[in-house]
Amino acid sequence: MAAGFVVTLFYAAPLIFSLAIVLVILLAGWEWTSLLNVKTLKTKLLFLFWLFFSLIGSAFWLGLPEQFLFERAQTLLLGVVGLWMVMFLWVQGYPSSAILWSPTPVLSMLGIVLLNATWVSVTTVLLYSNGKLLLLLGILIVVLADVGGFIIGKLFGKHKLAASVSPGKTWEGFFGGILFQSALIGSLFLLLPEKLTALTIGCIFAVALFSVLGDLFESMIKRHSGVKDSGNLLPGHGGVLDRVDGVMAALPIYTVLLPISGVV
């Protein structure tokens, strides 16, 4: 999967890759209907229709295909970052917070907004100069947070991070994921020493923190819905949504921080 992603990223034109991501977003949207406990095919397809319609609306509002209005994208994503901060409070307050976000209309709208913002983030980053490398960097931050959390958590995890949301996640795993960012920071220091500043390092850690929030938020919804995995499209890994939950939270703030990070 990783090889396929990288090959497609670097060999496809930015807008072609962005269109390919639409398919991933729609697959994740299909799985989101499982978290809504939607059973009928008609209702699932209706959700996908509104998700697809929102993606088209965002594309035109951002000026595609003739141009791309970065200011509009940044404004939209800044609002989504604010929404993720609210969702952090929901994770902290679970299960009491479920009364706010668990009604089907609310959770449906959240899915459309978050998945739409993921696509907007990918497209925005791609259209920067060196956008493909920048997108790969953003994904690497998420992957390292996830892998570091898994490895360190398995080896040393004892203290629960959010027992009511995800009993398997620990504080040791959390700090392991953050620690793994040091490998990325070290690589950037060797490859692009002039780009690596204290602000850049701070941005990397902020994105890593948001990726953990995305993971916890999806775990909270799955726990509330009584679902173990969002889907079974990826045997042994769950569904597409299980693989992109951290990306959904991390990419919007990554995109918002890029202009001030010193990397662009």
C-alpha positions as CSV (number, residue, x, y, z in Angstrom):
1,M,0.0,0.0,0.0
2,A,2.8,2.4,0.9
3,A,4.7,1.7,-2.3
4,G,1.5,2.1,-4.4
5,F,0.8,5.5,-2.6
6,V,4.3,6.8,-3.2
7,V,4.5,5.7,-6.9
8,T,1.1,7.2,-7.7
9,L,2.0,10.4,-5.8
10,F,5.2,11.0,-7.7
11,Y,4.2,9.8,-11.2
12,A,0.7,11.2,-11.4
13,A,-0.1,14.9,-12.1
14,P,-1.3,16.7,-8.9
15,L,-4.9,17.0,-10.1
16,I,-5.0,13.4,-11.2
17,F,-3.7,12.3,-7.8
18,S,-6.3,14.5,-6.2
19,L,-9.0,12.8,-8.3
20,A,-7.7,9.4,-7.2
21,I,-7.9,10.5,-3.6
22,V,-11.7,11.2,-4.2
23,L,-12.1,7.4,-4.5
24,V,-10.4,6.8,-1.2
25,I,-12.6,9.5,0.4
26,L,-15.7,7.8,-0.9
27,L,-14.5,4.4,0.4
28,A,-14.0,6.0,3.8
29,G,-17.4,7.6,3.5
30,W,-19.0,4.2,2.8
31,E,-17.4,2.9,6.0
32,W,-18.5,6.0,7.9
33,T,-22.1,4.8,7.3
34,S,-21.2,1.7,9.4
35,L,-20.4,4.0,12.3
36,L,-23.8,5.6,11.8
37,N,-25.3,2.1,12.1
38,V,-27.0,2.7,8.7
39,K,-28.3,-0.6,7.3
40,T,-30.1,0.2,4.1
41,L,-28.3,0.5,0.8
42,K,-30.5,3.5,-0.1
43,T,-29.4,5.5,3.0
44,K,-25.7,4.6,2.5
45,L,-25.8,5.8,-1.2
46,L,-27.6,9.0,-0.1
47,F,-24.7,9.7,2.3
48,L,-22.2,9.1,-0.5
49,F,-24.2,11.4,-2.8
50,W,-24.0,14.2,-0.3
51,L,-20.3,13.6,0.3
52,F,-19.5,13.6,-3.4
53,F,-21.7,16.7,-3.9
54,S,-19.7,18.4,-1.1
55,L,-16.4,17.5,-2.8
56,I,-17.6,19.0,-6.1
57,G,-18.8,22.1,-4.3
58,S,-15.5,22.6,-2.5
59,A,-13.6,22.1,-5.8
60,F,-15.6,24.9,-7.6
61,W,-15.5,27.2,-4.5
62,L,-11.7,26.8,-4.5
63,G,-11.5,27.8,-8.2
64,L,-10.7,24.4,-9.7
65,P,-9.9,23.4,-12.3
66,E,-8.8,26.8,-13.8
67,Q,-7.0,28.1,-10.6
68,F,-6.8,27.4,-6.9
69,L,-7.6,30.0,-4.2
70,F,-5.2,29.1,-1.4
71,E,-6.7,31.8,0.9
72,R,-10.1,30.1,0.8
73,A,-8.6,26.7,1.4
74,Q,-6.7,28.0,4.4
75,T,-9.9,29.6,5.8
76,L,-11.9,26.4,5.5
77,L,-9.2,24.3,7.0
78,L,-8.6,26.7,9.9
79,G,-12.3,26.3,10.8
80,V,-11.9,22.5,10.7
81,V,-8.9,22.7,13.0
82,G,-11.1,24.6,15.4
83,L,-13.7,21.8,15.1
84,W,-11.0,19.2,15.9
85,M,-10.2,21.2,19.1
86,V,-13.9,20.9,20.1
87,M,-13.8,17.2,19.3
88,F,-10.8,16.9,21.7
89,L,-13.2,18.0,24.4
90,W,-15.7,15.4,23.3
91,V,-13.1,12.7,23.6
92,Q,-12.1,13.9,27.0
93,G,-15.8,14.0,28.1
94,Y,-16.9,10.6,26.7
95,P,-19.3,9.0,27.4
96,S,-21.2,12.1,28.6
97,S,-20.3,14.0,25.5
98,A,-22.0,11.5,23.3
99,I,-25.3,13.4,23.6
100,L,-23.7,16.2,21.6
101,W,-22.2,14.3,18.7
102,S,-23.9,10.9,18.5
103,P,-27.3,11.8,16.9
104,T,-27.2,10.5,13.3
105,P,-27.7,13.9,11.6
106,V,-24.8,15.4,13.6
107,L,-22.5,12.4,13.0
108,S,-23.4,12.4,9.3
109,M,-22.5,16.0,8.9
110,L,-19.3,15.5,10.8
111,G,-18.3,12.7,8.4
112,I,-19.0,14.9,5.4
113,V,-17.1,17.9,6.8
114,L,-14.0,15.9,8.0
115,L,-13.7,13.8,4.9
116,N,-14.2,16.8,2.7
117,A,-11.5,18.7,4.6
118,T,-9.1,15.8,4.1
119,W,-9.5,16.0,0.4
120,V,-9.1,19.8,0.5
121,S,-5.9,19.4,2.5
122,V,-4.4,16.9,0.1
123,T,-5.2,19.1,-2.9
124,T,-3.9,22.3,-1.2
125,V,-0.6,20.7,-0.2
126,L,-0.1,19.2,-3.7
127,L,-0.4,22.5,-5.4
128,Y,2.4,24.1,-3.5
129,S,5.8,24.2,-5.0
130,N,7.4,20.8,-4.2
131,G,3.9,19.8,-3.1
132,K,4.4,16.0,-3.5
133,L,7.4,16.1,-1.1
134,L,5.4,18.2,1.3
135,L,2.4,15.8,1.2
136,L,4.8,12.8,1.8
137,L,6.3,14.7,4.8
138,G,2.8,15.2,6.3
139,I,1.9,11.5,5.8
140,L,5.3,10.5,7.4
141,I,4.5,12.5,10.5
142,V,1.2,10.5,10.9
143,V,2.8,7.2,10.1
144,L,5.7,7.7,12.6
145,A,3.2,8.8,15.3
146,D,1.1,5.6,14.7
147,V,4.1,3.2,14.4
148,G,5.9,4.7,17.4
149,G,2.7,4.5,19.5
150,F,2.2,0.9,18.5
151,I,5.7,-0.4,19.1
152,I,6.4,1.5,22.3
153,G,2.9,0.8,23.6
154,K,3.3,-2.9,23.0
155,L,6.6,-3.1,24.7
156,F,6.2,-0.7,27.6
157,G,2.5,0.3,27.8
158,K,1.0,0.3,31.3
159,H,-0.8,3.5,31.9
160,K,-4.1,4.0,29.9
161,L,-4.2,7.1,27.7
162,A,-8.0,7.2,27.4
163,A,-9.5,4.1,28.9
164,S,-13.1,5.0,28.2
165,V,-12.4,5.6,24.5
166,S,-9.6,3.2,23.6
167,P,-8.4,0.8,26.3
168,G,-5.5,-0.4,24.2
169,K,-3.8,3.0,24.0
170,T,-1.3,4.0,26.6
171,W,0.7,7.1,27.7
172,E,3.9,5.2,27.0
173,G,2.7,4.6,23.4
174,F,1.7,8.2,23.1
175,F,5.2,9.4,24.1
176,G,6.7,6.7,21.9
177,G,4.8,8.1,18.9
178,I,6.1,11.6,19.7
179,L,9.6,10.3,20.2
180,F,9.6,8.7,16.8
181,Q,9.3,12.2,15.3
182,S,12.9,12.7,16.3
183,A,13.9,10.3,13.4
184,L,12.1,12.6,11.0
185,I,13.5,15.7,12.5
186,G,17.0,14.2,12.3
187,S,16.5,13.4,8.6
188,L,15.3,16.9,7.9
189,F,18.4,18.3,9.7
190,L,20.6,16.2,7.5
191,L,18.8,16.9,4.2
192,L,17.5,20.5,4.7
193,P,19.3,22.1,7.7
194,E,18.4,25.6,6.5
195,K,14.7,24.7,6.7
196,L,14.7,23.2,10.2
197,T,13.9,25.8,12.8
198,A,12.4,25.6,16.3
199,L,9.1,26.7,14.6
200,T,9.3,23.8,12.1
201,I,9.9,21.3,14.9
202,G,7.0,22.7,16.9
203,C,4.7,22.3,13.8
204,I,5.8,18.7,13.4
205,F,4.9,17.9,17.0
206,A,1.6,19.7,16.6
207,V,0.7,17.6,13.6
208,A,1.7,14.4,15.4
209,L,-0.6,15.4,18.3
210,F,-3.5,15.9,16.0
211,S,-3.0,12.5,14.4
212,V,-3.4,10.9,17.8
213,L,-6.6,12.9,18.3
214,G,-7.9,11.6,15.0
215,D,-7.2,8.0,16.1
216,L,-8.9,8.5,19.5
217,F,-11.9,10.2,17.9
218,E,-12.6,7.3,15.5
219,S,-12.0,4.9,18.4
220,M,-14.6,6.8,20.4
221,I,-17.2,6.6,17.6
222,K,-16.5,2.9,17.0
223,R,-16.8,2.1,20.7
224,H,-20.1,4.0,20.9
225,S,-21.5,2.3,17.8
226,G,-20.3,-1.2,19.0
227,V,-18.1,-1.6,15.9
228,K,-14.6,-3.1,16.1
229,D,-13.3,-2.0,12.7
230,S,-14.7,0.5,10.2
231,G,-14.6,-2.1,7.5
232,N,-12.8,-5.3,6.3
233,L,-11.4,-4.0,3.0
234,L,-7.9,-4.4,4.3
235,P,-7.6,-7.8,6.0
236,G,-5.7,-7.6,9.3
237,H,-5.9,-3.7,9.2
238,G,-9.6,-3.1,9.3
239,G,-11.1,-0.6,6.8
240,V,-9.9,2.4,4.9
241,L,-11.2,4.7,7.6
242,D,-9.1,2.9,10.2
243,R,-6.0,3.8,8.1
244,V,-6.9,7.5,7.5
245,D,-8.3,8.5,10.9
246,G,-5.0,10.1,12.0
247,V,-4.6,11.7,8.5
248,M,-8.1,13.3,8.8
249,A,-7.1,15.2,11.9
250,A,-3.4,15.8,11.0
251,L,-3.6,17.1,7.4
252,P,-5.8,20.1,8.0
253,I,-3.5,21.5,10.7
254,Y,-0.5,20.5,8.7
255,T,-1.8,22.5,5.7
256,V,-2.7,25.5,7.9
257,L,0.8,25.5,9.5
258,L,2.8,25.0,6.3
259,P,3.0,28.7,5.3
260,I,4.5,29.6,8.7
261,S,6.6,26.5,9.3
262,G,9.5,27.5,7.2
263,V,9.3,24.4,5.1
264,V,7.4,25.9,2.1
